[in-house]
Amino acid sequence: MAEEKVRKYKASGLPRIKVPEQDPRSRSSNFEEVPYGVSLDMAMDEASRCLQCPKPRCSAACPVNIRIPEFITEISHGNPEEALKKLKTQTALPAVCGRVCPHEKQCEGHCVLGIRGDPVAIGTLERFSADYVRMNRLEKLPDVAAPTGKKVAIVGCGPAGITAAADLAIAGHEVHIFEKQDLPGGVLMCGIPEFRLPKEIVLYEVEQIKKLGVKIHLNYKIGRDRTLEQLMKDEGFDAIFIGSGAGQPIPLGIPGEDSEGVMTSNEFLTRYNLMKAYDVLGKVTEPVNAKKIVTIGGGNVAMDASRTALRIGAESTVVYRRAREQMPAREVEIRYAEQENVKFMLMTNPKRIIADENGRVKAVECVKMEFGEVGADGRKSTHEVEGSEFQIPCDAVIIAIGNRPSPIIPNTSAKLRTTAKGTIEVDPETLQTSIPGIFAGGDVVSGAETVINAMGHAKIAARGINKYLSGEPLK
């Protein structure tokens, strides 16, 4: 034991492993994943840097409370299968989270080693264990409890729905997912590009929950094909989890927004980020014929859209109304975009979209912004610089300033209460809605957020559903 402590102490002083990446000069023209995986030896070296803190701050900062030191210990001992086994008791999507989570703000951002040096590469290690087991076909399903005789409906097959379905199936319930699209995965499939999250990984994880007994019904829209009340009354479901996300784009609200060539990030990304999934299903997507594309927004979706624009051969420009350090996108995604020669027009706000005589977009008129006083929210206010208007020539515009939940479910469920923002109102502790037995979580409750936050909501709701079905008090 003493030797093990000495070894870990020495390893903790080592630099963080450098994950190999595609060269920016070549990757901007392909849809292959940017960071490559690491070897078992590299993963073991990195895992050995973990100090195994008695009160791990990394776990406390994880929205699904993964017991991070436990799976890292297994990797340090050369046991990626055991590492994944531990992960799978806490998360249904380790290969996804290892790629798209904002680790720098959550687990890695709270790692003790990060106080004076580089934090442990927790995301890389999570991805490694999931990829190693998948590629070597070593997957073992979690133990499933005896059937309870209870049926649970899940609305939406995105990260929240998949997480809730896995937890509830493991608890022994009969679980059905109802997904409005013709593909499972939600935002994981339609919204996140192949170069950030390969679709084969999403489809693989979906297959794992199906092996737990989860049944998935595609092209089935709750609010159109059935209401929530009909699911419970006519279809015999004992409880429902709503994880339908926030898929309705927020418009800019400026003149010319209806010009031909102006599209939402949802529309644009769906066309291109499903390429491999479309190949699998034998479908065809219509290309966007544009040479100069302007993306408006500063979040991860804007980075995804602008980097996708490069990969279809267009000149790509991002317009954002604040400074770089205030962009909500992950630092690594901004850095990748810069390396790939996406042009950034910061402190810039769009005023109107200009179309040609045929109604086709030909430019975006913008104005420069500057900072003012600090507001009540702690952020500096911004205002336009008088006389600074200018135009950015383009033949396509992508709007990526956010999404909100679709109103179709609340509109068809009179007893379901919503907030002023259109999100579903829930008890903050249990995530039960205003209708007993119906729970909700993820973006449909919080507004557009991260994949891992949606998963964290789903786990809370699943625990509430288990209590509800067993007759226990929810609180």
C-alpha positions as CSV (number, residue, x, y, z in Angstrom):
1,M,0.0,0.0,0.0
2,A,2.8,2.4,0.9
3,E,4.5,1.7,-2.5
4,E,1.2,2.4,-4.3
5,K,0.9,5.7,-2.5
6,V,4.5,6.7,-3.5
7,R,3.9,5.7,-7.1
8,K,0.7,7.8,-7.3
9,Y,2.5,10.7,-5.6
10,K,5.2,10.6,-8.2
11,A,2.8,10.2,-11.1
12,S,0.7,13.2,-9.9
13,G,3.6,15.5,-10.7
14,L,3.8,14.3,-14.3
15,P,2.4,16.4,-17.1
16,R,-1.0,15.6,-18.5
17,I,-1.0,13.3,-21.5
18,K,-1.1,15.1,-24.9
19,V,-4.0,13.6,-26.9
20,P,-3.1,13.4,-30.6
21,E,-5.3,15.3,-33.0
22,Q,-5.9,15.7,-36.7
23,D,-3.9,18.4,-38.3
24,P,-6.0,21.6,-38.8
25,R,-4.9,21.9,-42.4
26,S,-6.5,18.6,-43.4
27,R,-9.4,18.2,-40.9
28,S,-11.3,21.2,-42.1
29,S,-12.2,19.3,-45.2
30,N,-13.3,16.0,-43.6
31,F,-15.9,14.9,-41.1
32,E,-13.6,12.6,-39.2
33,E,-13.2,13.0,-35.4
34,V,-10.6,15.7,-34.5
35,P,-9.0,14.2,-31.3
36,Y,-7.8,10.6,-31.7
37,G,-8.0,8.1,-28.9
38,V,-5.2,7.1,-26.6
39,S,-3.5,3.8,-26.0
40,L,-3.9,1.6,-22.9
41,D,-0.4,2.6,-21.7
42,M,-1.2,6.3,-22.2
43,A,-4.5,5.9,-20.3
44,M,-2.8,4.0,-17.4
45,D,-0.1,6.8,-17.1
46,E,-2.8,9.5,-17.0
47,A,-5.0,7.5,-14.6
48,S,-2.0,7.2,-12.3
49,R,-1.9,10.9,-11.9
50,C,-5.2,10.8,-9.9
51,L,-4.6,11.5,-6.2
52,Q,-7.7,9.5,-5.2
53,C,-9.0,12.3,-3.0
54,P,-11.1,11.1,0.1
55,K,-13.7,13.7,-0.8
56,P,-13.4,14.0,-4.6
57,R,-14.4,17.4,-5.8
58,C,-14.5,16.0,-9.4
59,S,-17.5,13.7,-8.6
60,A,-19.3,16.5,-6.7
61,A,-19.0,18.7,-9.8
62,C,-20.4,16.0,-12.1
63,P,-24.2,16.5,-12.8
64,V,-24.7,12.7,-12.7
65,N,-22.3,12.3,-9.7
66,I,-20.1,9.7,-11.4
67,R,-17.7,8.2,-8.8
68,I,-14.8,9.3,-10.9
69,P,-11.8,8.0,-8.8
70,E,-13.3,4.5,-8.8
71,F,-13.2,4.1,-12.6
72,I,-9.9,5.9,-12.9
73,T,-8.4,3.4,-10.4
74,E,-9.4,0.5,-12.6
75,I,-7.7,2.1,-15.6
76,S,-4.5,2.8,-13.7
77,H,-4.4,-1.0,-13.0
78,G,-4.9,-1.8,-16.7
79,N,-8.6,-2.9,-16.3
80,P,-10.6,-0.7,-18.8
81,E,-13.4,-3.4,-18.8
82,E,-13.9,-3.0,-15.0
83,A,-13.7,0.8,-15.4
84,L,-16.6,0.8,-17.9
85,K,-18.5,-1.6,-15.7
86,K,-18.3,1.0,-12.9
87,L,-19.2,3.8,-15.3
88,K,-22.2,1.9,-16.6
89,T,-23.8,1.7,-13.2
90,Q,-23.9,5.5,-13.2
91,T,-24.2,6.6,-16.8
92,A,-25.7,5.2,-20.0
93,L,-23.6,7.3,-22.3
94,P,-19.9,7.2,-21.3
95,A,-18.6,7.4,-24.8
96,V,-20.7,10.4,-25.5
97,C,-19.9,12.3,-22.3
98,G,-16.2,11.6,-22.7
99,R,-16.5,13.6,-26.0
100,V,-19.0,16.4,-25.5
101,C,-19.1,17.2,-21.8
102,P,-17.7,20.6,-20.7
103,H,-15.1,18.8,-18.5
104,E,-13.1,22.0,-18.0
105,K,-16.0,23.6,-16.2
106,Q,-17.2,20.5,-14.3
107,C,-15.1,17.4,-13.2
108,E,-11.7,18.6,-14.5
109,G,-12.4,22.1,-13.5
110,H,-12.6,21.0,-9.9
111,C,-9.7,18.5,-9.9
112,V,-7.2,19.2,-7.1
113,L,-4.3,18.8,-9.5
114,G,-5.6,21.7,-11.6
115,I,-5.0,24.2,-8.8
116,R,-1.2,24.2,-9.5
117,G,-1.0,22.3,-12.8
118,D,-2.9,20.3,-15.3
119,P,-6.0,18.4,-14.0
120,V,-6.4,14.7,-14.7
121,A,-7.8,14.2,-18.2
122,I,-11.1,12.7,-16.9
123,G,-13.0,13.1,-20.2
124,T,-10.2,11.4,-22.2
125,L,-10.2,8.5,-19.7
126,E,-14.0,8.1,-19.8
127,R,-13.9,8.0,-23.6
128,F,-11.0,5.6,-23.6
129,S,-12.7,3.0,-21.4
130,A,-15.9,3.1,-23.4
131,D,-14.1,3.0,-26.8
132,Y,-11.8,0.2,-25.6
133,V,-14.7,-2.1,-24.6
134,R,-16.8,-1.3,-27.6
135,M,-13.9,-1.9,-30.1
136,N,-12.9,-5.1,-28.4
137,R,-16.5,-6.3,-28.0
138,L,-16.2,-6.7,-24.3
139,E,-19.5,-5.0,-23.3
140,K,-21.4,-6.6,-20.3
141,L,-24.9,-5.4,-19.6
142,P,-25.7,-4.2,-16.1
143,D,-27.9,-6.6,-14.0
144,V,-31.6,-5.9,-14.4
145,A,-34.0,-6.3,-11.5
146,A,-37.0,-8.7,-11.5
147,P,-40.0,-7.3,-13.5
148,T,-42.1,-5.0,-11.5
149,G,-45.1,-5.2,-13.7
150,K,-45.1,-1.4,-14.2
151,K,-45.0,0.4,-17.5
152,V,-43.1,3.7,-18.1
153,A,-43.3,5.9,-21.2
154,I,-40.4,8.1,-22.1
155,V,-41.0,11.1,-24.4
156,G,-37.9,11.8,-26.5
157,C,-34.9,9.6,-27.3
158,G,-32.2,12.2,-26.6
159,P,-29.7,12.1,-23.8
160,A,-32.3,12.7,-21.1
161,G,-34.7,10.0,-22.5
162,I,-31.9,7.5,-23.0
163,T,-30.6,8.0,-19.4
164,A,-34.0,7.7,-17.8
165,A,-34.9,4.7,-19.9
166,A,-31.7,2.8,-18.9
167,D,-32.2,3.5,-15.2
168,L,-35.8,2.5,-15.2
169,A,-35.2,-0.6,-17.3
170,I,-32.5,-1.7,-14.8
171,A,-35.0,-1.1,-12.0
172,G,-37.2,-3.8,-13.7
173,H,-39.9,-1.6,-15.3
174,E,-41.2,-2.1,-18.9
175,V,-39.9,1.0,-20.7
176,H,-41.1,2.4,-24.0
177,I,-39.5,5.5,-25.7
178,F,-41.6,7.6,-28.1
179,E,-39.4,9.6,-30.5
180,K,-40.8,12.0,-33.1
181,Q,-37.9,11.6,-35.5
182,D,-37.2,8.6,-37.7
183,L,-33.9,8.1,-35.9
184,P,-33.1,7.6,-32.2
185,G,-30.6,9.8,-30.4
186,G,-32.2,13.3,-30.5
187,V,-29.6,16.1,-30.4
188,L,-26.8,13.5,-30.2
189,M,-27.8,12.3,-33.7
190,C,-29.2,15.5,-35.3
191,G,-27.3,18.3,-33.7
192,I,-23.8,17.4,-32.9
193,P,-21.4,17.0,-35.9
194,E,-19.7,13.7,-36.8
195,F,-16.3,15.3,-36.2
196,R,-17.3,15.8,-32.5
197,L,-19.5,12.8,-32.0
198,P,-19.4,9.9,-34.5
199,K,-22.9,8.6,-35.1
200,E,-21.9,5.0,-34.9
201,I,-21.2,5.6,-31.2
202,V,-24.7,7.0,-30.6
203,L,-26.3,4.1,-32.4
204,Y,-24.2,1.7,-30.4
205,E,-25.3,3.2,-27.1
206,V,-28.9,3.1,-28.2
207,E,-28.5,-0.6,-29.0
208,Q,-27.3,-1.2,-25.4
209,I,-30.5,0.2,-23.9
210,K,-32.5,-1.9,-26.3
211,K,-30.7,-4.9,-24.9
212,L,-31.9,-4.0,-21.5
213,G,-35.4,-4.4,-22.9
214,V,-36.3,-0.8,-23.8
215,K,-38.6,-0.6,-26.7
216,I,-38.2,2.5,-29.1
217,H,-41.1,3.8,-31.2
218,L,-39.9,6.1,-33.9
219,N,-41.9,8.7,-35.9
220,Y,-44.2,8.9,-32.9
221,K,-45.0,12.4,-31.8
222,I,-46.6,12.9,-28.4
223,G,-49.1,15.7,-28.7
224,R,-50.0,14.6,-32.2
225,D,-50.3,10.7,-32.1
226,R,-51.2,10.5,-28.5
227,T,-51.5,13.0,-25.6
228,L,-49.9,12.4,-22.2
229,E,-53.3,11.6,-20.7
230,Q,-54.0,9.1,-23.5
231,L,-50.7,7.3,-22.8
232,M,-51.8,6.8,-19.2
233,K,-55.5,6.1,-19.6
234,D,-55.6,4.2,-22.9
235,E,-52.1,2.7,-23.3
236,G,-51.8,1.6,-19.7
237,F,-48.6,3.5,-18.7
238,D,-48.1,3.9,-14.9
239,A,-45.7,6.8,-15.2
240,I,-44.2,9.1,-17.9
241,F,-40.9,11.0,-18.2
242,I,-40.9,13.9,-20.6
243,G,-37.4,14.5,-22.0
244,S,-38.4,16.0,-25.3
245,G,-35.7,18.7,-25.3
246,A,-35.7,22.2,-26.7
247,G,-35.9,21.9,-30.4
248,Q,-37.7,25.0,-31.5
249,P,-35.2,27.6,-32.8
250,I,-35.3,31.2,-31.4
251,P,-35.5,33.7,-34.3
252,L,-33.3,36.8,-34.6
253,G,-36.3,39.1,-35.1
254,I,-34.6,41.3,-37.7
255,P,-35.7,42.4,-41.2
256,G,-34.9,39.9,-44.1
257,E,-34.9,36.8,-41.9
258,D,-37.3,35.1,-44.2
259,S,-34.9,35.5,-47.2
260,E,-34.0,32.4,-49.2
261,G,-30.7,31.0,-47.9
262,V,-31.4,31.9,-44.2
263,M,-31.8,28.8,-42.1
264,T,-31.7,27.7,-38.5
265,S,-28.8,25.7,-37.1
266,N,-31.2,22.8,-36.5
267,E,-32.0,22.6,-40.2
268,F,-28.4,23.1,-41.4
269,L,-26.8,20.6,-38.9
270,T,-29.4,18.0,-39.5
271,R,-28.5,18.0,-43.2
272,Y,-24.9,17.3,-42.7
273,N,-24.4,15.7,-39.3
274,L,-26.4,12.6,-40.2
275,M,-24.3,11.6,-43.1
276,K,-23.2,8.3,-41.7
277,A,-26.5,7.6,-40.1
278,Y,-28.2,8.4,-43.4
279,D,-25.8,6.0,-45.2
280,V,-26.8,3.3,-42.7
281,L,-30.5,3.9,-43.3
282,G,-30.2,4.4,-47.0
283,K,-31.4,8.0,-47.0
284,V,-30.2,11.1,-48.9
285,T,-29.8,14.6,-47.7
286,E,-30.1,17.7,-49.8
287,P,-26.8,19.8,-49.8
288,V,-26.6,23.5,-49.1
289,N,-25.1,25.2,-52.1
290,A,-23.3,28.2,-50.6
291,K,-19.8,29.5,-50.9
292,K,-19.9,32.2,-48.1
293,I,-21.8,31.2,-44.9
294,V,-22.3,33.5,-41.9
295,T,-23.2,31.9,-38.6
296,I,-24.8,34.1,-36.0
297,G,-24.2,33.1,-32.4
298,G,-21.4,32.2,-30.0
299,G,-22.3,28.9,-28.3
300,N,-21.3,25.3,-29.1
301,V,-24.0,25.0,-31.7
302,A,-22.6,28.1,-33.5
303,M,-19.1,26.5,-33.5
304,D,-20.6,23.2,-34.8
305,A,-22.4,25.1,-37.6
306,S,-19.4,27.3,-38.6
307,R,-17.0,24.3,-38.6
308,T,-19.5,22.3,-40.7
309,A,-19.7,25.1,-43.2
310,L,-15.9,24.9,-43.7
311,R,-16.2,21.1,-44.4
312,I,-18.7,21.6,-47.2
313,G,-16.3,24.0,-48.9
314,A,-17.6,27.4,-47.8
315,E,-15.9,30.4,-46.4
316,S,-17.1,30.5,-42.8
317,T,-17.7,33.5,-40.6
318,V,-19.0,33.7,-37.1
319,V,-20.8,36.9,-35.9
320,Y,-21.1,37.4,-32.1
321,R,-22.2,40.5,-30.2
322,R,-19.7,40.2,-27.3
323,A,-16.0,39.5,-26.8
324,R,-14.3,36.1,-27.2
325,E,-13.9,35.5,-23.5
326,Q,-17.7,35.8,-23.2
327,M,-18.6,33.3,-25.8
328,P,-20.6,30.5,-24.2
329,A,-19.0,27.8,-26.4
330,R,-16.3,25.5,-24.9
331,E,-12.8,26.9,-25.2
332,V,-11.6,23.8,-27.1
333,E,-14.4,24.2,-29.7
334,I,-13.5,27.9,-30.2
335,R,-9.8,27.0,-30.5
336,Y,-10.6,24.3,-33.1
337,A,-12.6,26.7,-35.1
338,E,-9.8,29.3,-35.0
339,Q,-7.2,26.7,-36.1
340,E,-9.4,25.6,-39.0
341,N,-9.7,29.3,-40.2
342,V,-13.2,30.1,-39.3
343,K,-13.3,34.0,-39.3
344,F,-14.6,35.6,-36.1
345,M,-16.4,39.0,-36.2
346,L,-16.7,39.8,-32.5
347,M,-18.4,42.7,-30.8
348,T,-20.7,42.7,-33.9
349,N,-24.4,42.5,-34.0
350,P,-26.6,41.7,-37.1
351,K,-29.1,44.5,-38.0
352,R,-30.8,43.1,-41.1
353,I,-30.4,40.5,-43.8
354,I,-30.2,41.9,-47.3
355,A,-31.6,39.9,-50.3
356,D,-31.1,40.2,-54.0
357,E,-33.9,40.8,-56.6
358,N,-34.8,37.1,-56.4
359,G,-35.2,37.1,-52.6
360,R,-31.9,35.3,-52.1
361,V,-29.6,36.4,-49.2
362,K,-26.6,38.4,-50.4
363,A,-25.3,40.1,-47.3
364,V,-25.8,40.6,-43.6
365,E,-25.7,44.2,-42.4
366,C,-24.1,44.5,-39.0
367,V,-23.1,47.1,-36.5
368,K,-20.1,47.2,-34.2
369,M,-20.7,47.0,-30.4
370,E,-18.9,48.4,-27.4
371,F,-19.1,47.7,-23.7
372,G,-20.9,50.0,-21.2
373,E,-21.5,49.8,-17.5
374,V,-21.8,46.6,-15.5
375,G,-25.5,45.6,-15.1
376,A,-27.4,44.0,-12.3
377,D,-26.5,40.5,-13.6
378,G,-22.8,41.2,-13.2
379,R,-22.2,41.5,-17.0
380,K,-21.1,44.6,-18.9
381,S,-23.9,46.0,-21.0
382,T,-23.3,46.5,-24.7
383,H,-24.5,49.2,-27.0
384,E,-24.1,50.0,-30.7
385,V,-21.3,52.2,-32.0
386,E,-23.0,55.0,-33.9
387,G,-22.2,55.1,-37.6
388,S,-20.4,51.7,-37.6
389,E,-22.7,49.8,-39.9
390,F,-21.1,47.6,-42.5
391,Q,-22.1,44.6,-44.6
392,I,-20.7,41.0,-44.8
393,P,-21.3,39.5,-48.2
394,C,-22.7,35.9,-48.1
395,D,-25.1,33.5,-49.8
396,A,-26.3,31.7,-46.7
397,V,-26.9,32.6,-43.0
398,I,-27.2,30.2,-40.1
399,I,-29.1,31.4,-37.0
400,A,-27.6,29.7,-33.9
401,I,-28.8,31.9,-31.0
402,G,-30.6,29.2,-29.0
403,N,-33.7,27.0,-28.8
404,R,-36.8,26.6,-26.7
405,P,-39.2,23.7,-26.1
406,S,-41.9,23.1,-28.5
407,P,-45.4,24.0,-27.1
408,I,-47.2,20.9,-28.6
409,I,-47.1,18.8,-25.4
410,P,-48.4,21.5,-23.0
411,N,-50.9,22.6,-25.6
412,T,-52.4,19.1,-25.7
413,S,-52.3,18.6,-21.9
414,A,-54.4,21.1,-20.1
415,K,-53.3,20.2,-16.6
416,L,-49.6,20.5,-17.4
417,R,-48.2,23.8,-16.1
418,T,-45.5,25.7,-17.9
419,T,-43.3,28.7,-17.0
420,A,-43.3,32.1,-18.7
421,K,-40.4,30.8,-20.9
422,G,-42.4,27.9,-22.2
423,T,-40.5,25.2,-20.1
424,I,-42.4,22.6,-18.1
425,E,-42.9,23.5,-14.5
426,V,-41.6,20.8,-12.1
427,D,-41.0,20.3,-8.4
428,P,-37.2,21.2,-8.2
429,E,-36.5,18.3,-5.9
430,T,-38.4,15.4,-7.5
431,L,-39.0,16.8,-11.1
432,Q,-42.6,15.7,-10.9
433,T,-44.8,18.0,-13.0
434,S,-48.2,19.4,-12.1
435,I,-49.7,16.0,-13.1
436,P,-49.1,13.1,-10.6
437,G,-47.0,10.4,-12.2
438,I,-45.6,12.6,-15.0
439,F,-42.1,13.8,-14.6
440,A,-39.9,15.9,-16.8
441,G,-36.2,16.9,-17.2
442,G,-33.5,18.2,-19.4
443,D,-33.9,21.1,-21.8
444,V,-37.7,20.9,-21.7
445,V,-37.4,22.0,-18.1
446,S,-34.1,24.0,-17.9
447,G,-34.1,25.5,-21.4
448,A,-31.2,24.7,-23.8
449,E,-28.4,23.3,-21.7
450,T,-25.6,20.7,-21.9
451,V,-26.0,16.9,-22.6
452,I,-24.7,16.0,-19.1
453,N,-27.1,18.4,-17.4
454,A,-30.0,16.7,-19.2
455,M,-28.7,13.4,-18.0
456,G,-28.4,14.6,-14.5
457,H,-32.1,15.7,-14.6
458,A,-33.1,12.3,-16.0
459,K,-31.4,10.4,-13.2
460,I,-33.2,12.5,-10.6
461,A,-36.6,12.0,-12.3
462,A,-35.9,8.2,-12.6
463,R,-35.4,8.0,-8.9
464,G,-38.6,9.9,-8.4
465,I,-40.5,7.6,-10.8
466,N,-39.2,4.5,-8.9
467,K,-40.5,5.9,-5.7
468,Y,-43.8,6.9,-7.2
469,L,-44.3,3.4,-8.7
470,S,-43.5,1.7,-5.4
471,G,-45.8,3.9,-3.4
472,E,-43.0,5.6,-1.5
473,P,-43.1,9.3,-0.6
474,L,-41.3,11.3,-3.3
475,K,-39.5,13.5,-0.8
